Amino acid sequence: MMDLNSAAVFWSIAALQVLGVASAAMARVAEGSPRQSVCQTLFFASLVLVGLATIVALGLGLSCWISCGTVLSVMSLAATWDFGRPQRAGA
């Protein structure tokens, strides 16, 4: 059985969570700019990594799996929520 350093795993998962939220914010801010494609690619890669971190945390029995799931939900919400001003139907 592999002996994993719990502090290293914790800080790696924490770094992935920060990267995930930051990439979601960058993907929203870069909307319509020339960097949109790069930011969206970073977001989708981070989405996969945070999902894998959630699975690993669950598999190792770490209690930080709930924060991983929360970050995954926030990233999904940030990707789908339209933050623009609502358009009027008659306009």
N, CA, C and O atoms as a GROMACS GRO file, in nm:
protein
  364
    1MET      N    1   0.084  -0.118   0.000
    1MET     CA    2   0.000   0.000   0.000
    1MET      C    3   0.088   0.124   0.000
    1MET      O    4   0.190   0.129   0.069
    2MET      N    5   0.048   0.224  -0.077
    2MET     CA    6   0.125   0.347  -0.085
    2MET      C    7   0.103   0.431   0.040
    2MET      O    8  -0.009   0.447   0.087
    3ASP      N    9   0.210   0.483   0.094
    3ASP     CA   10   0.200   0.571   0.208
    3ASP      C   11   0.204   0.715   0.158
    3ASP      O   12   0.309   0.765   0.117
    4LEU      N   13   0.089   0.780   0.160
    4LEU     CA   14   0.080   0.916   0.110
    4LEU      C   15   0.094   1.015   0.225
    4LEU      O   16   0.036   0.996   0.332
    5ASN      N   17   0.168   1.118   0.201
    5ASN     CA   18   0.182   1.225   0.299
    5ASN      C   19   0.052   1.305   0.296
    5ASN      O   20   0.019   1.368   0.196
    6SER      N   21  -0.022   1.302   0.407
    6SER     CA   22  -0.154   1.365   0.409
    6SER      C   23  -0.145   1.517   0.391
    6SER      O   24  -0.236   1.577   0.332
    7ALA      N   25  -0.041   1.579   0.440
    7ALA     CA   26  -0.026   1.724   0.422
    7ALA      C   27  -0.004   1.758   0.275
    7ALA      O   28  -0.059   1.856   0.224
    8ALA      N   29   0.075   1.679   0.206
    8ALA     CA   30   0.100   1.704   0.064
    8ALA      C   31  -0.028   1.684  -0.018
    8ALA      O   32  -0.056   1.761  -0.110
    9VAL      N   33  -0.104   1.582   0.015
    9VAL     CA   34  -0.230   1.558  -0.055
    9VAL      C   35  -0.327   1.672  -0.029
    9VAL      O   36  -0.393   1.721  -0.121
   10PHE      N   37  -0.336   1.713   0.097
   10PHE     CA   38  -0.427   1.823   0.133
   10PHE      C   39  -0.392   1.950   0.057
   10PHE      O   40  -0.481   2.013  -0.002
   11TRP      N   41  -0.265   1.990   0.056
   11TRP     CA   42  -0.226   2.114  -0.010
   11TRP      C   43  -0.236   2.103  -0.162
   11TRP      O   44  -0.261   2.203  -0.230
   12SER      N   45  -0.216   1.984  -0.216
   12SER     CA   46  -0.234   1.964  -0.361
   12SER      C   47  -0.381   1.982  -0.399
   12SER      O   48  -0.413   2.046  -0.499
   13ILE      N   49  -0.469   1.923  -0.319
   13ILE     CA   50  -0.612   1.937  -0.346
   13ILE      C   51  -0.656   2.082  -0.326
   13ILE      O   52  -0.737   2.133  -0.403
   14ALA      N   53  -0.603   2.149  -0.224
   14ALA     CA   54  -0.636   2.290  -0.202
   14ALA      C   55  -0.590   2.377  -0.319
   14ALA      O   56  -0.662   2.467  -0.362
   15ALA      N   57  -0.472   2.349  -0.371
   15ALA     CA   58  -0.421   2.425  -0.486
   15ALA      C   59  -0.509   2.402  -0.609
   15ALA      O   60  -0.535   2.495  -0.685
   16LEU      N   61  -0.554   2.279  -0.629
   16LEU     CA   62  -0.643   2.250  -0.742
   16LEU      C   63  -0.776   2.323  -0.727
   16LEU      O   64  -0.833   2.368  -0.826
   17GLN      N   65  -0.824   2.334  -0.604
   17GLN     CA   66  -0.949   2.405  -0.582
   17GLN      C   67  -0.935   2.554  -0.614
   17GLN      O   68  -1.023   2.614  -0.675
   18VAL      N   69  -0.826   2.613  -0.571
   18VAL     CA   70  -0.801   2.755  -0.601
   18VAL      C   71  -0.787   2.775  -0.752
   18VAL      O   72  -0.840   2.870  -0.808
   19LEU      N   73  -0.714   2.685  -0.817
   19LEU     CA   74  -0.700   2.692  -0.962
   19LEU      C   75  -0.835   2.679  -1.031
   19LEU      O   76  -0.862   2.749  -1.128
   20GLY      N   77  -0.919   2.591  -0.980
   20GLY     CA   78  -1.051   2.572  -1.040
   20GLY      C   79  -1.138   2.696  -1.033
   20GLY      O   80  -1.198   2.735  -1.132
   21VAL      N   81  -1.144   2.757  -0.916
   21VAL     CA   82  -1.226   2.878  -0.901
   21VAL      C   83  -1.167   2.993  -0.983
   21VAL      O   84  -1.240   3.070  -1.045
   22ALA      N   85  -1.034   3.004  -0.984
   22ALA     CA   86  -0.970   3.110  -1.062
   22ALA      C   87  -0.993   3.091  -1.212
   22ALA      O   88  -1.015   3.188  -1.285
   23SER      N   89  -0.988   2.967  -1.258
   23SER     CA   90  -1.010   2.943  -1.401
   23SER      C   91  -1.154   2.970  -1.440
   23SER      O   92  -1.180   3.016  -1.551
   24ALA      N   93  -1.249   2.944  -1.350
   24ALA     CA   94  -1.389   2.977  -1.378
   24ALA      C   95  -1.408   3.128  -1.389
   24ALA      O   96  -1.478   3.176  -1.478
   25ALA      N   97  -1.343   3.202  -1.300
   25ALA     CA   98  -1.352   3.348  -1.305
   25ALA      C   99  -1.287   3.402  -1.432
   25ALA      O  100  -1.340   3.492  -1.497
   26MET      N  101  -1.171   3.346  -1.468
   26MET     CA  102  -1.102   3.392  -1.589
   26MET      C  103  -1.183   3.360  -1.714
   26MET      O  104  -1.186   3.440  -1.808
   27ALA      N  105  -1.248   3.246  -1.716
   27ALA     CA  106  -1.329   3.209  -1.833
   27ALA      C  107  -1.446   3.306  -1.850
   27ALA      O  108  -1.483   3.339  -1.962
   28ARG      N  109  -1.503   3.352  -1.739
   28ARG     CA  110  -1.615   3.447  -1.748
   28ARG      C  111  -1.565   3.586  -1.787
   28ARG      O  112  -1.630   3.654  -1.867
   29VAL      N  113  -1.453   3.629  -1.732
   29VAL     CA  114  -1.402   3.763  -1.761
   29VAL      C  115  -1.352   3.772  -1.905
   29VAL      O  116  -1.364   3.876  -1.969
   30ALA      N  117  -1.296   3.664  -1.956
   30ALA     CA  118  -1.238   3.666  -2.091
   30ALA      C  119  -1.342   3.646  -2.200
   30ALA      O  120  -1.307   3.640  -2.318
   31GLU      N  121  -1.468   3.636  -2.164
   31GLU     CA  122  -1.573   3.614  -2.263
   31GLU      C  123  -1.575   3.727  -2.366
   31GLU      O  124  -1.588   3.844  -2.330
   32GLY      N  125  -1.562   3.690  -2.492
   32GLY     CA  126  -1.562   3.787  -2.600
   32GLY      C  127  -1.426   3.846  -2.634
   32GLY      O  128  -1.415   3.925  -2.728
   33SER      N  129  -1.323   3.810  -2.560
   33SER     CA  130  -1.190   3.862  -2.586
   33SER      C  131  -1.109   3.760  -2.668
   33SER      O  132  -1.152   3.646  -2.685
   34PRO      N  133  -0.993   3.801  -2.718
   34PRO     CA  134  -0.910   3.706  -2.793
   34PRO      C  135  -0.858   3.590  -2.709
   34PRO      O  136  -0.821   3.486  -2.763
   35ARG      N  137  -0.854   3.607  -2.577
   35ARG     CA  138  -0.805   3.501  -2.488
   35ARG      C  139  -0.915   3.404  -2.444
   35ARG      O  140  -0.890   3.318  -2.360
   36GLN      N  141  -1.033   3.416  -2.498
   36GLN     CA  142  -1.145   3.335  -2.455
   36GLN      C  143  -1.118   3.186  -2.473
   36GLN      O  144  -1.151   3.106  -2.384
   37SER      N  145  -1.062   3.147  -2.583
   37SER     CA  146  -1.035   3.006  -2.610
   37SER      C  147  -0.935   2.946  -2.512
   37SER      O  148  -0.953   2.834  -2.464
   38VAL      N  149  -0.831   3.021  -2.482
   38VAL     CA  150  -0.730   2.973  -2.387
   38VAL      C  151  -0.790   2.959  -2.247
   38VAL      O  152  -0.765   2.859  -2.178
   39CYS      N  153  -0.868   3.057  -2.206
   39CYS     CA  154  -0.928   3.053  -2.072
   39CYS      C  155  -1.031   2.941  -2.062
   39CYS      O  156  -1.042   2.878  -1.957
   40GLN      N  157  -1.106   2.917  -2.167
   40GLN     CA  158  -1.203   2.807  -2.164
   40GLN      C  159  -1.133   2.672  -2.160
   40GLN      O  160  -1.180   2.580  -2.092
   41THR      N  161  -1.022   2.659  -2.230
   41THR     CA  162  -0.945   2.534  -2.225
   41THR      C  163  -0.890   2.511  -2.085
   41THR      O  164  -0.895   2.399  -2.034
   42LEU      N  165  -0.837   2.616  -2.024
   42LEU     CA  166  -0.789   2.605  -1.886
   42LEU      C  167  -0.902   2.568  -1.791
   42LEU      O  168  -0.883   2.488  -1.699
   43PHE      N  169  -1.020   2.626  -1.812
   43PHE     CA  170  -1.135   2.595  -1.728
   43PHE      C  171  -1.174   2.448  -1.739
   43PHE      O  172  -1.194   2.381  -1.638
   44PHE      N  173  -1.184   2.396  -1.861
   44PHE     CA  174  -1.225   2.257  -1.877
   44PHE      C  175  -1.120   2.160  -1.823
   44PHE      O  176  -1.154   2.056  -1.768
   45ALA      N  177  -0.992   2.194  -1.838
   45ALA     CA  178  -0.887   2.110  -1.780
   45ALA      C  179  -0.896   2.113  -1.627
   45ALA      O  180  -0.880   2.010  -1.562
   46SER      N  181  -0.922   2.231  -1.571
   46SER     CA  182  -0.936   2.243  -1.426
   46SER      C  183  -1.060   2.169  -1.377
   46SER      O  184  -1.058   2.110  -1.268
   47LEU      N  185  -1.166   2.171  -1.454
   47LEU     CA  186  -1.288   2.099  -1.419
   47LEU      C  187  -1.261   1.950  -1.406
   47LEU      O  188  -1.307   1.885  -1.313
   48VAL      N  189  -1.186   1.897  -1.501
   48VAL     CA  190  -1.149   1.755  -1.496
   48VAL      C  191  -1.060   1.726  -1.374
   48VAL      O  192  -1.081   1.627  -1.304
   49LEU      N  193  -0.962   1.812  -1.350
   49LEU     CA  194  -0.871   1.792  -1.237
   49LEU      C  195  -0.943   1.800  -1.102
   49LEU      O  196  -0.914   1.721  -1.012
   50VAL      N  197  -1.035   1.893  -1.088
   50VAL     CA  198  -1.110   1.904  -0.963
   50VAL      C  199  -1.202   1.783  -0.946
   50VAL      O  200  -1.220   1.734  -0.835
   51GLY      N  201  -1.259   1.735  -1.055
   51GLY     CA  202  -1.340   1.614  -1.048
   51GLY      C  203  -1.258   1.494  -1.005
   51GLY      O  204  -1.303   1.413  -0.924
   52LEU      N  205  -1.138   1.481  -1.060
   52LEU     CA  206  -1.049   1.372  -1.020
   52LEU      C  207  -1.004   1.386  -0.874
   52LEU      O  208  -0.993   1.287  -0.802
   53ALA      N  209  -0.979   1.509  -0.832
   53ALA     CA  210  -0.941   1.533  -0.692
   53ALA      C  211  -1.054   1.493  -0.598
   53ALA      O  212  -1.030   1.441  -0.489
   54THR      N  213  -1.177   1.517  -0.640
   54THR     CA  214  -1.292   1.477  -0.559
   54THR      C  215  -1.298   1.325  -0.546
   54THR      O  216  -1.323   1.273  -0.438
   55ILE      N  217  -1.276   1.256  -0.655
   55ILE     CA  218  -1.276   1.110  -0.654
   55ILE      C  219  -1.163   1.055  -0.567
   55ILE      O  220  -1.183   0.961  -0.490
   56VAL      N  221  -1.045   1.114  -0.579
   56VAL     CA  222  -0.931   1.071  -0.498
   56VAL      C  223  -0.957   1.095  -0.350
   56VAL      O  224  -0.929   1.009  -0.266
   57ALA      N  225  -1.012   1.213  -0.317
   57ALA     CA  226  -1.040   1.244  -0.177
   57ALA      C  227  -1.143   1.146  -0.119
   57ALA      O  228  -1.130   1.103  -0.005
   58LEU      N  229  -1.243   1.112  -0.198
   58LEU     CA  230  -1.341   1.013  -0.153
   58LEU      C  231  -1.277   0.877  -0.136
   58LEU      O  232  -1.302   0.807  -0.037
   59GLY      N  233  -1.194   0.839  -0.231
   59GLY     CA  234  -1.128   0.708  -0.225
   59GLY      C  235  -1.032   0.693  -0.109
   59GLY      O  236  -1.020   0.585  -0.052
   60LEU      N  237  -0.964   0.802  -0.074
   60LEU     CA  238  -0.869   0.798   0.037
   60LEU      C  239  -0.936   0.820   0.173
   60LEU      O  240  -0.871   0.809   0.277
   61GLY      N  241  -1.064   0.852   0.171
   61GLY     CA  242  -1.135   0.875   0.296
   61GLY      C  243  -1.101   1.007   0.361
   61GLY      O  244  -1.115   1.022   0.482
   62LEU      N  245  -1.058   1.104   0.281
   62LEU     CA  246  -1.026   1.237   0.334
   62LEU      C  247  -1.155   1.317   0.355
   62LEU      O  248  -1.251   1.302   0.279
   63SER      N  249  -1.156   1.399   0.455
   63SER     CA  250  -1.275   1.478   0.483
   63SER      C  251  -1.286   1.601   0.392
   63SER      O  252  -1.388   1.672   0.397
   64CYS      N  253  -1.185   1.628   0.312
   64CYS     CA  254  -1.190   1.746   0.224
   64CYS      C  255  -1.268   1.719   0.095
   64CYS      O  256  -1.273   1.804   0.007
   65TRP      N  257  -1.328   1.600   0.083
   65TRP     CA  258  -1.404   1.571  -0.038
   65TRP      C  259  -1.523   1.665  -0.052
   65TRP      O  260  -1.565   1.695  -0.164
   66ILE      N  261  -1.577   1.711   0.058
   66ILE     CA  262  -1.694   1.800   0.052
   66ILE      C  263  -1.656   1.935  -0.008
   66ILE      O  264  -1.734   1.994  -0.082
   67SER      N  265  -1.538   1.985   0.025
   67SER     CA  266  -1.496   2.112  -0.034
   67SER      C  267  -1.466   2.094  -0.183
   67SER      O  268  -1.489   2.186  -0.263
   68CYS      N  269  -1.415   1.978  -0.220
   68CYS     CA  270  -1.392   1.950  -0.363
   68CYS      C  271  -1.524   1.949  -0.440
   68CYS      O  272  -1.534   2.005  -0.549
   69GLY      N  273  -1.624   1.885  -0.382
   69GLY     CA  274  -1.756   1.883  -0.444
   69GLY      C  275  -1.818   2.021  -0.453
   69GLY      O  276  -1.886   2.053  -0.551
   70THR      N  277  -1.795   2.103  -0.351
   70THR     CA  278  -1.846   2.239  -0.352
   70THR      C  279  -1.781   2.322  -0.462
   70THR      O  280  -1.848   2.396  -0.534
   71VAL      N  281  -1.650   2.309  -0.475
   71VAL     CA  282  -1.578   2.382  -0.580
   71VAL      C  283  -1.624   2.335  -0.718
   71VAL      O  284  -1.639   2.416  -0.809
   72LEU      N  285  -1.646   2.206  -0.732
   72LEU     CA  286  -1.695   2.152  -0.859
   72LEU      C  287  -1.832   2.212  -0.893
   72LEU      O  288  -1.860   2.246  -1.008
   73SER      N  289  -1.918   2.225  -0.792
   73SER     CA  290  -2.050   2.285  -0.813
   73SER      C  291  -2.040   2.433  -0.847
   73SER      O  292  -2.111   2.482  -0.935
   74VAL      N  293  -1.952   2.505  -0.779
   74VAL     CA  294  -1.934   2.648  -0.807
   74VAL      C  295  -1.880   2.668  -0.948
   74VAL      O  296  -1.921   2.761  -1.018
   75MET      N  297  -1.789   2.582  -0.989
   75MET     CA  298  -1.735   2.593  -1.125
   75MET      C  299  -1.844   2.568  -1.229
   75MET      O  300  -1.851   2.638  -1.330
   76SER      N  301  -1.929   2.469  -1.206
   76SER     CA  302  -2.039   2.441  -1.298
   76SER      C  303  -2.138   2.557  -1.304
   76SER      O  304  -2.186   2.593  -1.411
   77LEU      N  305  -2.166   2.614  -1.188
   77LEU     CA  306  -2.256   2.728  -1.182
   77LEU      C  307  -2.197   2.848  -1.254
   77LEU      O  308  -2.267   2.916  -1.329
   78ALA      N  309  -2.070   2.875  -1.234
   78ALA     CA  310  -2.004   2.988  -1.300
   78ALA      C  311  -2.002   2.971  -1.452
   78ALA      O  312  -2.008   3.069  -1.526
   79ALA      N  313  -1.993   2.847  -1.497
   79ALA     CA  314  -1.988   2.823  -1.641
   79ALA      C  315  -2.124   2.839  -1.707
   79ALA      O  316  -2.132   2.871  -1.826
   80THR      N  317  -2.232   2.816  -1.633
   80THR     CA  318  -2.364   2.818  -1.696
   80THR      C  319  -2.447   2.942  -1.667
   80THR      O  320  -2.540   2.971  -1.741
   81TRP      N  321  -2.416   3.015  -1.562
   81TRP     CA  322  -2.494   3.131  -1.524
   81TRP      C  323  -2.460   3.248  -1.615
   81TRP      O  324  -2.342   3.280  -1.634
   82ASP      N  325  -2.562   3.311  -1.671
   82ASP     CA  326  -2.540   3.427  -1.757
   82ASP      C  327  -2.539   3.552  -1.669
   82ASP      O  328  -2.642   3.592  -1.616
   83PHE      N  329  -2.422   3.612  -1.654
   83PHE     CA  330  -2.406   3.728  -1.567
   83PHE      C  331  -2.439   3.859  -1.640
   83PHE      O  332  -2.432   3.966  -1.579
   84GLY      N  333  -2.473   3.851  -1.767
   84GLY     CA  334  -2.502   3.972  -1.843
   84GLY      C  335  -2.636   4.033  -1.804
   84GLY      O  336  -2.716   3.972  -1.733
   85ARG      N  337  -2.659   4.152  -1.851
   85ARG     CA  338  -2.786   4.218  -1.823
   85ARG      C  339  -2.896   4.148  -1.900
   85ARG      O  340  -2.874   4.108  -2.015
   86PRO      N  341  -3.014   4.133  -1.840
   86PRO     CA  342  -3.124   4.067  -1.911
   86PRO      C  343  -3.171   4.151  -2.029
   86PRO      O  344  -3.181   4.274  -2.019
   87GLN      N  345  -3.199   4.087  -2.137
   87GLN     CA  346  -3.248   4.154  -2.257
   87GLN      C  347  -3.402   4.160  -2.253
   87GLN      O  348  -3.468   4.063  -2.218
   88ARG      N  349  -3.455   4.274  -2.288
   88ARG     CA  350  -3.599   4.287  -2.291
   88ARG      C  351  -3.652   4.226  -2.419
   88ARG      O  352  -3.586   4.234  -2.523
   89ALA      N  353  -3.769   4.166  -2.413
   89ALA     CA  354  -3.825   4.095  -2.528
   89ALA      C  355  -3.859   4.190  -2.642
   89ALA      O  356  -3.846   4.153  -2.758
   90GLY      N  357  -3.901   4.311  -2.613
   90GLY     CA  358  -3.940   4.405  -2.717
   90GLY      C  359  -3.825   4.483  -2.777
   90GLY      O  360  -3.844   4.557  -2.874
   91ALA      N  361  -3.706   4.468  -2.722
   91ALA     CA  362  -3.593   4.549  -2.768
   91ALA      C  363  -3.530   4.497  -2.890
   91ALA      O  364  -3.434   4.556  -2.940
   0.00000   0.00000   0.00000
